[in-house]
Amino acid sequence: MSDTGEKVAQATRQRAAVYAHLFLVLRKRLGEAQAIDLMSEAIYNFGKEKSRRNYSEKARSGDLAQAAREFASPDPVKQYQFAPRVVSLTPEEAVIVMSKCPLVDEWRAMGLPDRDVETLCNVAHSVDFGTWEGTLRCALCFEGTRGQGRDECVLRVKKTPAEG
């Protein structure tokens, strides 16, 4: 990977460390449930903002296939960090798999217990819920994550019925 790609990956690992330290402080002061709620809400909101800014008009207009292609972008930096790929796609549903996660890798390198890694993974993928449920108007379900010790994260995305 290029020097630029590695610098972006390092920034993602630093973000993971910030998430971990923030979670540990909030949990100590406010309790685990409130720490999870506050962090998840903020990260979800960021995902909504990100989808408004970074996805094409076609993806934002309800084209699930386009949104899935953009999420699993062939961008070398994204591939280097998360290796996302669409494994199944219909007009109503997409299954996307990610085989890498620098956030989980960093939390494990920090020596965090498995339970905290899984919790932080759930909190961090609030960005994906914000992305898909926000501007892209789809329902997202994680069917397994690297934070749970699985080899890959599996995301199932379904179009939500248009409000009328």
Phi and psi restraints in degrees (value plus and minus 20) as a CYANA .aco file:
   2 SER   PHI     -85.0   -45.0
   2 SER   PSI     143.6   183.6
   3 ASP   PHI     -78.0   -38.0
   3 ASP   PSI     -59.3   -19.3
   4 THR   PHI     -82.6   -42.6
   4 THR   PSI     -65.1   -25.1
   5 GLY   PHI     -79.5   -39.5
   5 GLY   PSI     -62.1   -22.1
   6 GLU   PHI     -87.4   -47.4
   6 GLU   PSI     -56.1   -16.1
   7 LYS   PHI     -85.1   -45.1
   7 LYS   PSI     -59.2   -19.2
   8 VAL   PHI     -86.0   -46.0
   8 VAL   PSI     -62.3   -22.3
   9 ALA   PHI     -81.4   -41.4
   9 ALA   PSI     -60.2   -20.2
  10 GLN   PHI     -83.4   -43.4
  10 GLN   PSI     -60.7   -20.7
  11 ALA   PHI     -82.5   -42.5
  11 ALA   PSI     -58.5   -18.5
  12 THR   PHI     -86.3   -46.3
  12 THR   PSI     -60.5   -20.5
  13 ARG   PHI     -84.4   -44.4
  13 ARG   PSI     -57.3   -17.3
  14 GLN   PHI     -85.2   -45.2
  14 GLN   PSI     -59.6   -19.6
  15 ARG   PHI     -80.2   -40.2
  15 ARG   PSI     -60.9   -20.9
  16 ALA   PHI     -81.3   -41.3
  16 ALA   PSI     -62.1   -22.1
  17 ALA   PHI     -85.7   -45.7
  17 ALA   PSI     -60.3   -20.3
  18 VAL   PHI     -81.9   -41.9
  18 VAL   PSI     -65.9   -25.9
  19 TYR   PHI     -75.2   -35.2
  19 TYR   PSI     -66.3   -26.3
  20 ALA   PHI     -83.2   -43.2
  20 ALA   PSI     -68.3   -28.3
  21 HIS   PHI     -85.5   -45.5
  21 HIS   PSI     -60.1   -20.1
  22 LEU   PHI     -81.6   -41.6
  22 LEU   PSI     -65.8   -25.8
  23 PHE   PHI     -79.8   -39.8
  23 PHE   PSI     -65.9   -25.9
  24 LEU   PHI     -83.1   -43.1
  24 LEU   PSI     -60.4   -20.4
  25 VAL   PHI     -88.6   -48.6
  25 VAL   PSI     -67.5   -27.5
  26 LEU   PHI     -82.8   -42.8
  26 LEU   PSI     -59.9   -19.9
  27 ARG   PHI     -82.9   -42.9
  27 ARG   PSI     -61.6   -21.6
  28 LYS   PHI     -85.2   -45.2
  28 LYS   PSI     -60.2   -20.2
  29 ARG   PHI    -105.4   -65.4
  29 ARG   PSI     -55.7   -15.7
  30 LEU   PHI    -136.4   -96.4
  30 LEU   PSI     -32.5     7.5
  31 GLY   PHI      77.6   117.6
  31 GLY   PSI     136.3   176.3
  32 GLU   PHI     -84.0   -44.0
  32 GLU   PSI     -65.2   -25.2
  33 ALA   PHI     -80.1   -40.1
  33 ALA   PSI     -65.6   -25.6
  34 GLN   PHI     -89.6   -49.6
  34 GLN   PSI     -56.4   -16.4
  35 ALA   PHI     -80.3   -40.3
  35 ALA   PSI     -65.8   -25.8
  36 ILE   PHI     -83.1   -43.1
  36 ILE   PSI     -66.4   -26.4
  37 ASP   PHI     -80.4   -40.4
  37 ASP   PSI     -67.4   -27.4
  38 LEU   PHI     -85.1   -45.1
  38 LEU   PSI     -67.4   -27.4
  39 MET   PHI     -85.3   -45.3
  39 MET   PSI     -62.8   -22.8
  40 SER   PHI     -82.5   -42.5
  40 SER   PSI     -62.1   -22.1
  41 GLU   PHI     -82.2   -42.2
  41 GLU   PSI     -65.6   -25.6
  42 ALA   PHI     -85.0   -45.0
  42 ALA   PSI     -63.3   -23.3
  43 ILE   PHI     -90.0   -50.0
  43 ILE   PSI     -57.5   -17.5
  44 TYR   PHI     -79.3   -39.3
  44 TYR   PSI     -66.9   -26.9
  45 ASN   PHI     -80.9   -40.9
  45 ASN   PSI     -57.8   -17.8
  46 PHE   PHI     -83.3   -43.3
  46 PHE   PSI     -60.9   -20.9
  47 GLY   PHI     -80.5   -40.5
  47 GLY   PSI     -61.0   -21.0
  48 LYS   PHI     -81.6   -41.6
  48 LYS   PSI     -66.0   -26.0
  49 GLU   PHI     -82.4   -42.4
  49 GLU   PSI     -63.4   -23.4
  50 LYS   PHI     -80.8   -40.8
  50 LYS   PSI     -61.8   -21.8
  51 SER   PHI     -88.6   -48.6
  51 SER   PSI     -53.4   -13.4
  52 ARG   PHI     -85.6   -45.6
  52 ARG   PSI     -57.2   -17.2
  53 ARG   PHI    -105.8   -65.8
  53 ARG   PSI     -55.0   -15.0
  54 ASN   PHI    -127.7   -87.7
  54 ASN   PSI     -27.3    12.7
  55 TYR   PHI    -124.3   -84.3
  55 TYR   PSI     128.6   168.6
  56 SER   PHI     -87.6   -47.6
  56 SER   PSI     142.9   182.9
  57 GLU   PHI     -79.2   -39.2
  57 GLU   PSI     -58.6   -18.6
  58 LYS   PHI     -81.2   -41.2
  58 LYS   PSI     -65.1   -25.1
  59 ALA   PHI     -85.5   -45.5
  59 ALA   PSI     -62.3   -22.3
  60 ARG   PHI     -90.2   -50.2
  60 ARG   PSI     -39.7     0.3
  61 SER   PHI    -105.9   -65.9
  61 SER   PSI     -17.7    22.3
  62 GLY   PHI      90.8   130.8
  62 GLY   PSI     -13.8    26.2
  63 ASP   PHI    -100.8   -60.8
  63 ASP   PSI      77.2   117.2
  64 LEU   PHI     -81.4   -41.4
  64 LEU   PSI     -61.6   -21.6
  65 ALA   PHI     -80.5   -40.5
  65 ALA   PSI     -62.8   -22.8
  66 GLN   PHI     -85.2   -45.2
  66 GLN   PSI     -63.9   -23.9
  67 ALA   PHI     -81.9   -41.9
  67 ALA   PSI     -62.0   -22.0
  68 ALA   PHI     -84.2   -44.2
  68 ALA   PSI     -62.3   -22.3
  69 ARG   PHI     -82.3   -42.3
  69 ARG   PSI     -60.3   -20.3
  70 GLU   PHI     -89.5   -49.5
  70 GLU   PSI     -59.3   -19.3
  71 PHE   PHI     -82.9   -42.9
  71 PHE   PSI     -63.1   -23.1
  72 ALA   PHI    -115.7   -75.7
  72 ALA   PSI      20.0    60.0
  73 SER   PHI     -69.1   -29.1
  73 SER   PSI     122.6   162.6
  74 PRO   PHI     -96.9   -56.9
  74 PRO   PSI     -16.4    23.6
  75 ASP   PHI     -67.5   -27.5
  75 ASP   PSI     106.1   146.1
  76 PRO   PHI     -78.7   -38.7
  76 PRO   PSI     -54.7   -14.7
  77 VAL   PHI     -89.0   -49.0
  77 VAL   PSI     -64.1   -24.1
  78 LYS   PHI     -83.5   -43.5
  78 LYS   PSI     -61.5   -21.5
  79 GLN   PHI     -84.9   -44.9
  79 GLN   PSI     -59.3   -19.3
  80 TYR   PHI     -82.2   -42.2
  80 TYR   PSI     -59.0   -19.0
  81 GLN   PHI    -103.3   -63.3
  81 GLN   PSI     -67.1   -27.1
  82 PHE   PHI    -139.4   -99.4
  82 PHE   PSI     -40.2    -0.2
  83 ALA   PHI      30.0    70.0
  83 ALA   PSI      31.4    71.4
  84 PRO   PHI     -95.5   -55.5
  84 PRO   PSI     125.1   165.1
  85 ARG   PHI    -170.8  -130.8
  85 ARG   PSI     124.2   164.2
  86 VAL   PHI    -103.0   -63.0
  86 VAL   PSI     103.1   143.1
  87 VAL   PHI    -125.8   -85.8
  87 VAL   PSI     -35.4     4.6
  88 SER   PHI    -175.1  -135.1
  88 SER   PSI     117.5   157.5
  89 LEU   PHI    -170.6  -130.6
  89 LEU   PSI     105.3   145.3
  90 THR   PHI    -148.4  -108.4
  90 THR   PSI     152.1   192.1
  91 PRO   PHI     -81.4   -41.4
  91 PRO   PSI     -41.1    -1.1
  92 GLU   PHI    -126.4   -86.4
  92 GLU   PSI     -35.2     4.8
  93 GLU   PHI    -171.6  -131.6
  93 GLU   PSI     122.0   162.0
  94 ALA   PHI    -149.0  -109.0
  94 ALA   PSI     120.9   160.9
  95 VAL   PHI    -136.3   -96.3
  95 VAL   PSI     103.5   143.5
  96 ILE   PHI    -141.6  -101.6
  96 ILE   PSI     116.0   156.0
  97 VAL   PHI    -139.7   -99.7
  97 VAL   PSI     119.2   159.2
  98 MET   PHI    -143.0  -103.0
  98 MET   PSI     104.7   144.7
  99 SER   PHI    -120.1   -80.1
  99 SER   PSI     -21.3    18.7
 100 LYS   PHI    -151.6  -111.6
 100 LYS   PSI     133.9   173.9
 101 CYS   PHI    -176.2  -136.2
 101 CYS   PSI      84.9   124.9
 102 PRO   PHI     -85.8   -45.8
 102 PRO   PSI     -43.2    -3.2
 103 LEU   PHI     -87.7   -47.7
 103 LEU   PSI     -72.2   -32.2
 104 VAL   PHI     -80.8   -40.8
 104 VAL   PSI     -62.3   -22.3
 105 ASP   PHI     -78.0   -38.0
 105 ASP   PSI     -61.4   -21.4
 106 GLU   PHI     -88.1   -48.1
 106 GLU   PSI     -63.2   -23.2
 107 TRP   PHI     -82.0   -42.0
 107 TRP   PSI     -58.2   -18.2
 108 ARG   PHI     -88.0   -48.0
 108 ARG   PSI     -60.8   -20.8
 109 ALA   PHI     -84.1   -44.1
 109 ALA   PSI     -49.0    -9.0
 110 MET   PHI     -94.5   -54.5
 110 MET   PSI     -29.8    10.2
 111 GLY   PHI      61.5   101.5
 111 GLY   PSI      -0.6    39.4
 112 LEU   PHI     -87.7   -47.7
 112 LEU   PSI     125.9   165.9
 113 PRO   PHI     -83.4   -43.4
 113 PRO   PSI     133.3   173.3
 114 ASP   PHI     -72.8   -32.8
 114 ASP   PSI     -59.8   -19.8
 115 ARG   PHI     -81.4   -41.4
 115 ARG   PSI     -62.1   -22.1
 116 ASP   PHI     -89.8   -49.8
 116 ASP   PSI     -56.8   -16.8
 117 VAL   PHI     -82.3   -42.3
 117 VAL   PSI     -64.6   -24.6
 118 GLU   PHI     -84.1   -44.1
 118 GLU   PSI     -62.3   -22.3
 119 THR   PHI     -82.5   -42.5
 119 THR   PSI     -67.2   -27.2
 120 LEU   PHI     -83.3   -43.3
 120 LEU   PSI     -56.2   -16.2
 121 CYS   PHI     -82.1   -42.1
 121 CYS   PSI     -65.7   -25.7
 122 ASN   PHI     -81.3   -41.3
 122 ASN   PSI     -62.3   -22.3
 123 VAL   PHI     -84.4   -44.4
 123 VAL   PSI     -67.3   -27.3
 124 ALA   PHI     -85.0   -45.0
 124 ALA   PSI     -54.6   -14.6
 125 HIS   PHI     -99.4   -59.4
 125 HIS   PSI     -12.6    27.4
 126 SER   PHI     -79.3   -39.3
 126 SER   PSI     -48.0    -8.0
 127 VAL   PHI     -82.4   -42.4
 127 VAL   PSI     -57.1   -17.1
 128 ASP   PHI     -90.9   -50.9
 128 ASP   PSI     -59.4   -19.4
 129 PHE   PHI     -82.8   -42.8
 129 PHE   PSI     -62.4   -22.4
 130 GLY   PHI     -82.9   -42.9
 130 GLY   PSI     -60.2   -20.2
 131 THR   PHI     -82.2   -42.2
 131 THR   PSI     -72.2   -32.2
 132 TRP   PHI     -97.1   -57.1
 132 TRP   PSI     -61.8   -21.8
 133 GLU   PHI    -100.5   -60.5
 133 GLU   PSI     -44.5    -4.5
 134 GLY   PHI     -92.7   -52.7
 134 GLY   PSI    -131.9   -91.9
 135 THR   PHI     -83.3   -43.3
 135 THR   PSI     -51.5   -11.5
 136 LEU   PHI    -101.4   -61.4
 136 LEU   PSI     -32.4     7.6
 137 ARG   PHI      32.6    72.6
 137 ARG   PSI      31.1    71.1
 138 CYS   PHI    -147.3  -107.3
 138 CYS   PSI     139.8   179.8
 139 ALA   PHI    -116.9   -76.9
 139 ALA   PSI     115.9   155.9
 140 LEU   PHI    -138.7   -98.7
 140 LEU   PSI     119.1   159.1
 141 CYS   PHI    -156.9  -116.9
 141 CYS   PSI     109.2   149.2
 142 PHE   PHI    -109.2   -69.2
 142 PHE   PSI     106.9   146.9
 143 GLU   PHI    -123.6   -83.6
 143 GLU   PSI      -5.7    34.3
 144 GLY   PHI     133.8   173.8
 144 GLY   PSI     127.2   167.2
 145 THR   PHI    -158.7  -118.7
 145 THR   PSI     138.4   178.4
 146 ARG   PHI     -85.1   -45.1
 146 ARG   PSI     -49.3    -9.3
 147 GLY   PHI     -85.3   -45.3
 147 GLY   PSI     -42.5    -2.5
 148 GLN   PHI    -107.2   -67.2
 148 GLN   PSI     -19.1    20.9
 149 GLY   PHI      73.9   113.9
 149 GLY   PSI     -15.2    24.8
 150 ARG   PHI     -97.8   -57.8
 150 ARG   PSI     141.3   181.3
 151 ASP   PHI     -90.8   -50.8
 151 ASP   PSI     -48.7    -8.7
 152 GLU   PHI    -162.2  -122.2
 152 GLU   PSI     136.5   176.5
 153 CYS   PHI    -110.5   -70.5
 153 CYS   PSI     113.5   153.5
 154 VAL   PHI    -138.7   -98.7
 154 VAL   PSI      99.1   139.1
 155 LEU   PHI    -131.3   -91.3
 155 LEU   PSI     107.4   147.4
 156 ARG   PHI    -129.9   -89.9
 156 ARG   PSI     102.2   142.2
 157 VAL   PHI    -138.2   -98.2
 157 VAL   PSI     109.9   149.9
 158 LYS   PHI    -144.2  -104.2
 158 LYS   PSI     123.2   163.2
 159 LYS   PHI     -86.3   -46.3
 159 LYS   PSI     119.5   159.5
 160 THR   PHI    -114.9   -74.9
 160 THR   PSI     126.7   166.7
 161 PRO   PHI     -79.4   -39.4
 161 PRO   PSI     120.8   160.8
 162 ALA   PHI     -84.9   -44.9
 162 ALA   PSI     116.5   156.5
 163 GLU   PHI     -97.0   -57.0
 163 GLU   PSI     116.9   156.9
